[in-house]
């Protein structure tokens, strides 16, 4: 099991979770973050610092947010396991599901 970033992160990308992660397993797409399950050590440090409560332990992911677990799988099927966010430059392309979502208006 691992953690999953879900819909509240889309178009927010606060980065608090990325900065808190001790193993650099949270990668940025263009519109949201994704957690690499093979690199995640399930420490949970990312969950409480997320200002929009977008991070869920996989078993606790609400059913209506289930497509985000699959989006996470698809994201890493494409890029694999880079070995930490410091090994990639800039945001990576989002999966089609996330890229196709309506853009959230800034509050």
N, C-alpha and C positions, 0 to 999 in steps of 0.2 A: 504494500500500500504506500501511497505518497500523498502529497498535497496537490490541490488543483486550484488554479486561478480561474475565476468565473466572470460573468457578465459585469458586475460592478466595476471591474478594472478597465473595461473597454473605453477608450478615449480619455482615461484619467492618467494612467502610468505615473503614479506618484514616486516610485523608486524606493520608498522606505524599505520594502521587502528585499529588494536587491542589495541595498546597503547593509541590511541586518543579517543576510544569509552568510553563515560561516564557511560554506563550501562552494559558493558562487554557482549555484545550480539554477538560478532564476534568470531566464533570458528574455530580452525585450523583442517583441514584434513591433510592427508599426503602430498598432493600436492597443495592445495589451501585453502582459507578461505571461510566460509559460514556465513551469517547473519541470526540469529534467528528472524523471523518476529514478534513473539509474545512478544519478549523482547525488540526489537528495538523501540525507541521513535521517530524515523524519524527526528533526530536533524541534520543529514547531516555532522557531524564532520568528519566522516571517508572518505568521497568522496574527498575532496581537498588534503588530505595528502597521498593518494595512489600514489606512484611514477610511476606506470604503467597504471594509469587511468582505473582500472579494476572494479570500483564500480559505479553502475548506479542506479538512482531511477527507480523503477520497470516500470513505465510508459515510461521512456526514454531509456529503454534497446533496443539496435538495434535488429531488427528481426533476424539477423544471430546469435545472442547470446542468443536467446530464450531458447535453451536447458539448459542454466545455471540457469534460473529461476526454471525450473523443477528439476534440480539437487539439488537446495537449498531445495525444498519441500521434496524430497526423503531423503536428509541428515537428516532433522529434524523429519521426520516421523519415522526414526530409533531411534534417541536419545532423542526426545521430547524437553522439555524446561528445561535444567539443572539449570537455575537460575544464569547464569554468568560463564564466562570462568575460574574464579578462583575455580570453583567447579568441574572441570575436570582436569585430569592430562595427559599431553602429547597430541600429535596429535591424532585425531580420524580417523577411516577408511574413506576414500573417497567413494563417491557413485560409482557404477560400470562405469557410463558414464565417469567420470573424471579419474578414475583409468586406464581405457583403452586407454586414449589419448596417443599419442606418446610423449616420454620424450623430453622436449625442451633442446637444447644444450646451455650450458653457453656461454655468449658472452665475 
